[in-house]
Amino acid sequence: MAAFAAAAAAPLHRRRHPTAATASSGRPAVVAVGSGAFLGGGAFRRGAAAAAVARSTAAIGGGAGLGGGHNGWRSGVGAAARGAVSMAAAGGAPPPPSASPPAPTEPPASLGRTLAIGASIALWWASNVRFNIANKRLLKVFPLFMTLTAAQFGMGAAVAVIAWALRLRRWQVPTKAQLRALYPLALVHVAGNVFTNLSLRAMAVSLTHTLKASEPFFSVVISKLFIPGTVYSGAVYASLVPIVAGVTMASVSDITFSWFGFFTAMGANVAFQSRNVLSKRFMDAPVPGRTATVPAAEPMDNFNTFGWISILSFLTLAPFTLLFDAAKWSGTVAAAGAAGWTAPAVALALANVGFLHWLYNQASYLVLVRVNPVTHAVGNTMKRAAVIISSVLVFGNPLTTTNKIGTAIALIGVGLYSQVKRWKPKAKAVDATA
């Protein structure tokens, strides 16, 4: 009776018929009938009940009893089918087994969703602009780039741990396989941020970010080298020309240009684009140890992913920070004091820069989950333009006409690249006579 009630409560269109796997496993399939079955007359009810009894008989009997249970199950299904015919005659026919529910359609963008996207983009841009300005100001009086980078990772790790401890966000513990996938990402994350801070220490913020606008060039090169089968259209390669030309024009005409700053900015591009390639390869690779009986690990959300990357990055960089920077802390803080920065002010600035670093990364994730990658790439280009313009206004860095034109050309090239990257290259024609 309980089996019949459970079957009656299930939706009418969910029916699974017996297969070859049913007989081999000794576990007969389940026929689910909906509440409409009660309208079909006694034959349909008796058929469903007979099917339920037959299932129980087959499950208990096992081995030799399976054949009789299976025959009883088929008889019950036949009675249920005859009842369905009677119900159809009464005008209450259930949908045919082949009928499937309509495919869900994406609802149109609501005002609330549009406002949420706009707020996420505003938070992303504002936090990134504030981070770059605060980071540059701190580097002028506290040039220990390794300590600064470690503080950024440490603040990201601290925010994640506090959120987990207060149960503001669900704590996801990575498996060994996930840790093995995350750690290479953490390594290139460390390298990218260290190189960026080195470049920011050596050159103006505007020039560093103009150089970092050449990321698409490194993305194409690294993807072609390390992702088999990667193919780009001719338009993608053409869009790289204004990027390289604009970066070159902006670099040679900037009075703060230095080769050390140039190469560290290029190193940051290589590191961050390698991180993207590694992410794609790990996402496409099968999960180690997965079998038919071992389910795949639960995918981690963006908060937990960035939290664990911050933790791994901090644990990786902290020993080197202690080794190379610890002896310089007191002297550097004393020098900052001569410039009007007290020790508490330096500590507070380190915490502020670390929090802004975590905030703009999380805001970037929020935007990415709400829009498609192309829109996100365009937003990233506009964000870089906002950083360049705001840094020029705040720090008053003089820009030549060539520098301005070169920066504009590079940003236009990045915008073109983000648009044409989604174009699929045309397949080569196959010679029919070959």
C-alpha positions as CSV (number, residue, x, y, z in Angstrom):
1,M,0.0,0.0,0.0
2,A,2.9,2.3,0.8
3,A,4.5,1.5,-2.5
4,F,1.3,2.3,-4.3
5,A,0.9,5.7,-2.5
6,A,4.5,6.6,-3.4
7,A,3.9,5.7,-7.0
8,A,0.6,7.7,-7.1
9,A,2.4,10.8,-5.8
10,A,5.0,10.9,-8.5
11,P,4.5,13.0,-11.7
12,L,2.7,11.2,-14.4
13,H,5.3,11.6,-17.1
14,R,8.2,10.0,-15.1
15,R,8.1,6.4,-16.2
16,R,11.0,4.1,-16.4
17,H,10.4,0.8,-18.2
18,P,12.4,-2.4,-17.5
19,T,15.7,-2.8,-19.4
20,A,18.3,-5.4,-19.8
21,A,20.2,-4.0,-16.9
22,T,17.1,-4.6,-14.7
23,A,17.3,-8.4,-15.1
24,S,21.0,-8.5,-14.7
25,S,21.0,-6.5,-11.5
26,G,18.1,-8.2,-9.9
27,R,16.5,-4.8,-9.3
28,P,13.3,-4.3,-11.3
29,A,12.6,-0.9,-12.8
30,V,10.0,1.4,-11.3
31,V,6.8,2.5,-12.9
32,A,5.6,5.9,-11.5
33,V,2.0,6.9,-12.0
34,G,0.5,10.2,-11.2
35,S,-2.5,11.3,-9.2
36,G,-4.6,11.2,-12.3
37,A,-4.4,7.4,-12.2
38,F,-7.2,7.4,-9.7
39,L,-9.5,8.8,-12.4
40,G,-8.9,5.9,-14.7
41,G,-11.1,3.3,-13.2
42,G,-10.4,0.1,-11.2
43,A,-8.3,-1.6,-13.9
44,F,-5.6,1.1,-13.8
45,R,-5.5,1.1,-10.0
46,R,-5.4,-2.7,-9.9
47,G,-2.6,-2.7,-12.5
48,A,-0.5,-0.3,-10.6
49,A,-1.0,-2.2,-7.4
50,A,-0.1,-5.5,-9.2
51,A,3.1,-3.8,-10.5
52,A,4.0,-2.7,-7.0
53,V,3.4,-6.2,-5.5
54,A,5.4,-7.7,-8.4
55,R,8.3,-5.4,-7.7
56,S,8.4,-6.4,-4.0
57,T,8.2,-10.1,-5.0
58,A,11.1,-9.8,-7.5
59,A,13.2,-7.8,-5.1
60,I,12.7,-10.3,-2.2
61,G,13.0,-13.4,-4.4
62,G,16.3,-12.6,-6.1
63,G,18.1,-15.4,-8.0
64,A,15.5,-18.1,-8.9
65,G,12.5,-16.1,-7.8
66,L,13.4,-13.3,-10.2
67,G,11.8,-14.8,-13.2
68,G,8.4,-15.2,-11.6
69,G,8.5,-11.7,-10.0
70,H,9.4,-10.3,-13.4
71,N,6.5,-12.0,-15.1
72,G,4.2,-10.7,-12.4
73,W,5.6,-7.3,-12.9
74,R,4.9,-7.5,-16.6
75,S,1.3,-8.6,-15.9
76,G,0.9,-5.7,-13.6
77,V,2.2,-3.3,-16.3
78,G,-0.2,-4.8,-18.8
79,A,-3.1,-4.3,-16.5
80,A,-2.0,-0.7,-15.9
81,A,-1.9,-0.1,-19.6
82,R,-5.4,-1.5,-20.1
83,G,-6.5,0.8,-17.3
84,A,-4.9,3.7,-19.0
85,V,-6.9,2.9,-22.2
86,S,-10.1,2.9,-20.1
87,M,-9.1,6.3,-18.6
88,A,-8.5,7.6,-22.1
89,A,-12.0,6.7,-23.1
90,A,-13.3,8.6,-20.1
91,G,-11.5,11.7,-21.3
92,G,-8.7,11.7,-18.8
93,A,-5.8,10.1,-20.7
94,P,-2.3,10.6,-19.4
95,P,0.4,11.9,-21.6
96,P,2.2,9.3,-23.7
97,P,5.5,8.0,-22.4
98,S,7.4,9.7,-25.2
99,A,6.1,13.1,-24.2
100,S,8.7,15.3,-22.5
101,P,8.2,18.5,-20.5
102,P,8.8,21.7,-22.4
103,A,12.4,23.0,-22.4
104,P,12.9,25.8,-19.9
105,T,13.4,29.2,-21.4
106,E,15.6,31.9,-20.1
107,P,13.5,34.7,-18.6
108,P,14.1,38.2,-20.0
109,A,16.4,40.4,-18.0
110,S,14.5,42.0,-15.2
111,L,15.1,45.4,-13.8
112,G,16.4,43.8,-10.6
113,R,18.9,41.7,-12.5
114,T,20.1,44.7,-14.6
115,L,20.6,46.7,-11.4
116,A,22.5,43.8,-9.8
117,I,24.8,43.6,-12.8
118,G,25.4,47.4,-12.8
119,A,26.1,47.4,-9.0
120,S,28.6,44.5,-9.5
121,I,30.4,46.2,-12.3
122,A,30.5,49.5,-10.3
123,L,32.0,47.6,-7.3
124,W,34.5,45.9,-9.5
125,W,35.8,49.1,-11.1
126,A,35.7,51.2,-8.0
127,S,37.5,48.7,-5.8
128,N,40.1,48.1,-8.5
129,V,40.8,51.8,-9.0
130,R,41.1,52.3,-5.3
131,F,43.4,49.3,-5.0
132,N,45.8,50.5,-7.6
133,I,46.0,54.0,-6.2
134,A,46.4,52.8,-2.6
135,N,48.9,50.2,-3.6
136,K,51.1,52.7,-5.5
137,R,51.0,55.2,-2.6
138,L,52.0,52.5,-0.2
139,L,54.8,51.3,-2.4
140,K,56.3,54.8,-2.4
141,V,57.0,54.6,1.3
142,F,57.0,50.8,1.9
143,P,58.8,49.3,-1.2
144,L,59.0,45.8,0.2
145,F,57.0,44.2,-2.6
146,M,57.2,40.7,-1.2
147,T,55.7,41.8,2.1
148,L,53.0,43.8,0.4
149,T,52.0,40.8,-1.8
150,A,52.0,38.4,1.1
151,A,49.7,40.9,3.0
152,Q,47.3,40.9,0.1
153,F,47.1,37.1,0.1
154,G,46.9,37.0,3.9
155,M,44.0,39.4,3.9
156,G,42.2,37.3,1.3
157,A,42.8,34.2,3.4
158,A,41.6,35.9,6.6
159,V,38.4,37.1,5.0
160,A,37.6,33.6,3.8
161,V,38.3,32.0,7.2
162,I,36.2,34.6,9.0
163,A,33.3,34.1,6.6
164,W,33.5,30.3,7.1
165,A,33.8,30.6,10.9
166,L,30.8,32.9,11.1
167,R,28.9,30.7,8.6
168,L,28.4,33.6,6.3
169,R,29.6,31.3,3.5
170,R,29.6,27.5,3.3
171,W,33.0,26.0,3.9
172,Q,34.0,23.6,1.2
173,V,37.0,21.3,2.0
174,P,38.9,20.5,-1.3
175,T,39.8,16.9,-2.0
176,K,43.4,15.9,-2.6
177,A,42.7,15.9,-6.4
178,Q,41.3,19.5,-6.1
179,L,44.3,20.6,-4.0
180,R,46.6,19.2,-6.7
181,A,44.7,21.2,-9.3
182,L,44.6,24.4,-7.2
183,Y,48.2,24.6,-6.2
184,P,49.7,25.3,-9.7
185,L,47.1,28.0,-10.0
186,A,48.2,29.4,-6.7
187,L,51.9,29.4,-7.8
188,V,51.2,31.4,-11.0
189,H,48.9,33.6,-8.9
190,V,51.9,34.4,-6.6
191,A,54.1,35.1,-9.6
192,G,51.6,37.3,-11.3
193,N,51.0,39.5,-8.3
194,V,54.7,39.7,-7.3
195,F,55.6,40.8,-10.9
196,T,52.7,43.3,-10.9
197,N,53.8,45.0,-7.7
198,L,57.4,45.1,-8.9
199,S,56.3,46.9,-12.1
200,L,54.1,49.3,-10.1
201,R,57.0,50.1,-7.9
202,A,59.3,50.8,-10.9
203,M,56.9,52.8,-13.2
204,A,53.7,54.8,-13.2
205,V,50.4,53.0,-12.7
206,S,49.1,54.2,-16.1
207,L,52.1,52.7,-17.9
208,T,52.0,49.4,-16.0
209,H,48.4,48.9,-16.9
210,T,49.0,49.9,-20.5
211,L,51.6,47.2,-20.7
212,K,49.3,44.7,-19.0
213,A,46.7,45.5,-21.7
214,S,48.9,43.3,-24.0
215,E,47.5,40.2,-22.1
216,P,45.6,39.0,-25.2
217,F,48.8,38.6,-27.1
218,F,50.2,36.3,-24.5
219,S,46.9,34.5,-24.2
220,V,47.0,33.6,-27.9
221,V,50.7,32.5,-27.8
222,I,50.4,30.4,-24.7
223,S,47.1,28.8,-25.8
224,K,48.7,27.8,-29.2
225,L,51.7,26.4,-27.4
226,F,50.1,24.4,-24.6
227,I,46.5,23.6,-25.6
228,P,46.4,21.1,-28.4
229,G,44.0,21.9,-31.2
230,T,43.6,25.6,-30.4
231,V,42.6,27.5,-33.6
232,Y,42.0,31.2,-33.9
233,S,40.4,33.1,-36.8
234,G,42.4,35.6,-38.8
235,A,40.5,38.5,-37.1
236,V,42.0,37.5,-33.8
237,Y,45.5,37.7,-35.1
238,A,44.7,41.0,-36.8
239,S,43.3,42.4,-33.5
240,L,46.7,41.8,-31.9
241,V,48.4,44.3,-34.2
242,P,46.9,47.5,-32.6
243,I,47.5,46.0,-29.2
244,V,51.2,45.6,-29.8
245,A,51.6,48.8,-31.7
246,G,49.7,50.8,-29.1
247,V,51.7,49.3,-26.2
248,T,54.9,50.1,-28.0
249,M,53.9,53.7,-28.7
250,A,52.9,54.3,-25.1
251,S,56.1,52.7,-23.7
252,V,58.7,54.5,-25.7
253,S,57.1,57.9,-25.0
254,D,56.5,57.6,-21.2
255,I,59.0,59.4,-19.0
256,T,58.6,56.7,-16.2
257,F,59.5,53.8,-18.6
258,S,62.2,51.4,-17.4
259,W,63.2,48.1,-18.8
260,F,62.9,46.5,-15.3
261,G,59.3,47.7,-15.1
262,F,58.6,46.6,-18.6
263,F,59.8,43.0,-18.2
264,T,58.1,42.6,-14.8
265,A,54.8,43.7,-16.4
266,M,55.4,41.2,-19.2
267,G,56.2,38.6,-16.6
268,A,52.8,39.3,-14.9
269,N,51.1,38.9,-18.3
270,V,52.7,35.5,-18.8
271,A,51.9,34.4,-15.2
272,F,48.2,35.4,-15.4
273,Q,47.6,34.0,-18.8
274,S,49.3,30.7,-17.7
275,R,46.9,30.7,-14.8
276,N,44.0,30.9,-17.3
277,V,45.4,28.1,-19.4
278,L,46.0,25.9,-16.4
279,S,42.4,26.6,-15.2
280,K,41.1,25.4,-18.6
281,R,43.2,22.3,-18.7
282,F,42.2,21.3,-15.1
283,M,38.5,21.9,-15.8
284,D,38.7,19.8,-19.0
285,A,40.7,17.0,-17.5
286,P,38.9,14.0,-15.9
287,V,38.8,13.9,-12.1
288,P,41.5,11.4,-10.9
289,G,40.0,8.4,-9.1
290,R,36.5,8.8,-10.5
291,T,34.8,5.5,-11.2
292,A,31.3,4.3,-11.7
293,T,30.9,3.8,-8.0
294,V,32.9,6.8,-6.8
295,P,31.0,10.1,-7.5
296,A,32.9,13.2,-8.6
297,A,33.9,15.7,-6.0
298,E,31.5,18.6,-5.5
299,P,32.6,21.6,-7.6
300,M,33.8,24.6,-5.5
301,D,32.1,27.9,-5.8
302,N,34.0,31.1,-6.6
303,F,34.3,32.3,-3.0
304,N,35.8,29.0,-1.8
305,T,38.0,28.7,-4.9
306,F,39.5,32.2,-4.4
307,G,39.7,31.6,-0.6
308,W,41.7,28.5,-1.0
309,I,44.0,30.0,-3.7
310,S,44.6,32.9,-1.3
311,I,45.5,30.5,1.5
312,L,47.8,28.4,-0.7
313,S,49.4,31.6,-2.1
314,F,50.0,33.0,1.4
315,L,51.5,29.8,2.7
316,T,53.8,29.7,-0.3
317,L,55.0,33.3,-0.2
318,A,55.2,33.7,3.6
319,P,58.5,31.8,4.1
320,F,60.2,33.8,1.4
321,T,58.9,37.0,2.9
322,L,60.3,36.1,6.3
323,L,63.6,35.1,4.7
324,F,64.2,38.2,2.5
325,D,62.1,41.0,4.0
326,A,61.8,40.4,7.8
327,A,65.2,42.0,8.5
328,K,64.2,45.1,6.6
329,W,60.8,45.8,8.3
330,S,62.1,48.0,11.1
331,G,64.3,50.1,8.8
332,T,61.5,50.5,6.2
333,V,58.9,51.5,8.8
334,A,61.3,54.0,10.2
335,A,61.9,55.5,6.8
336,A,58.1,55.6,6.3
337,G,57.9,57.5,9.6
338,A,60.2,60.2,8.2
339,A,57.7,60.6,5.3
340,G,54.8,61.0,7.8
341,W,53.7,57.4,7.9
342,T,53.5,56.0,11.5
343,A,53.9,52.3,12.1
344,P,50.1,51.9,12.8
345,A,49.4,53.8,9.6
346,V,51.6,51.4,7.5
347,A,49.9,48.4,9.1
348,L,46.5,49.8,8.4
349,A,47.5,50.6,4.8
350,L,48.7,47.0,4.3
351,A,45.4,45.7,5.6
352,N,43.4,48.1,3.4
353,V,45.3,47.2,0.3
354,G,44.9,43.5,1.1
355,F,41.1,43.9,1.5
356,L,40.7,45.9,-1.7
357,H,42.7,43.2,-3.5
358,W,40.3,40.6,-2.2
359,L,37.2,42.8,-2.9
360,Y,38.0,43.5,-6.6
361,N,38.7,39.9,-7.3
362,Q,35.4,38.8,-5.8
363,A,33.6,41.6,-7.6
364,S,35.1,40.4,-10.8
365,Y,33.7,36.9,-10.1
366,L,30.3,38.3,-9.4
367,V,30.2,40.0,-12.8
368,L,31.5,36.9,-14.5
369,V,28.7,34.7,-13.2
370,R,26.1,37.2,-14.3
371,V,27.3,38.0,-17.8
372,N,28.9,36.1,-20.7
373,P,32.7,36.0,-21.0
374,V,32.8,38.5,-23.9
375,T,30.9,41.1,-21.9
376,H,33.2,40.5,-19.0
377,A,36.3,41.0,-21.3
378,V,34.8,44.3,-22.5
379,G,34.2,45.3,-18.9
380,N,37.8,44.4,-18.0
381,T,39.1,46.6,-20.9
382,M,36.9,49.6,-19.7
383,K,38.1,49.0,-16.1
384,R,41.7,49.2,-17.2
385,A,40.9,52.5,-19.0
386,A,39.3,53.8,-15.7
387,V,42.5,52.8,-13.8
388,I,44.8,54.6,-16.3
389,I,42.7,57.7,-16.3
390,S,42.2,57.9,-12.6
391,S,45.9,57.3,-11.8
392,V,46.9,60.1,-14.2
393,L,44.4,62.4,-12.4
394,V,45.5,61.4,-8.9
395,F,49.3,61.3,-9.4
396,G,49.6,63.9,-12.1
397,N,51.9,61.9,-14.3
398,P,52.6,63.9,-17.5
399,L,51.5,62.2,-20.7
400,T,52.8,63.0,-24.1
401,T,50.5,63.0,-27.1
402,T,52.2,59.9,-28.4
403,N,51.6,58.2,-25.1
404,K,47.9,59.1,-25.1
405,I,47.5,57.9,-28.7
406,G,49.3,54.7,-28.0
407,T,47.3,53.9,-24.9
408,A,44.0,54.6,-26.8
409,I,45.1,52.3,-29.7
410,A,46.1,49.5,-27.3
411,L,42.7,49.7,-25.5
412,I,40.8,49.7,-28.8
413,G,42.7,46.7,-29.9
414,V,41.8,44.9,-26.6
415,G,38.2,45.7,-27.2
416,L,38.4,44.4,-30.8
417,Y,40.1,41.2,-29.6
418,S,37.3,40.5,-27.0
419,Q,34.7,40.8,-29.7
420,V,36.4,38.8,-32.5
421,K,37.7,36.0,-30.2
422,R,34.2,34.4,-30.2
423,W,34.2,34.1,-34.0
424,K,34.9,30.5,-35.0
425,P,37.5,30.0,-37.8
426,K,36.2,28.7,-41.1
427,A,36.8,25.0,-41.6
428,K,39.2,24.3,-44.4
429,A,37.6,22.8,-47.5
430,V,38.3,19.1,-48.1
431,D,39.5,18.2,-51.6
432,A,36.9,15.7,-52.9
433,T,39.4,14.2,-55.4
434,A,41.8,13.3,-52.7
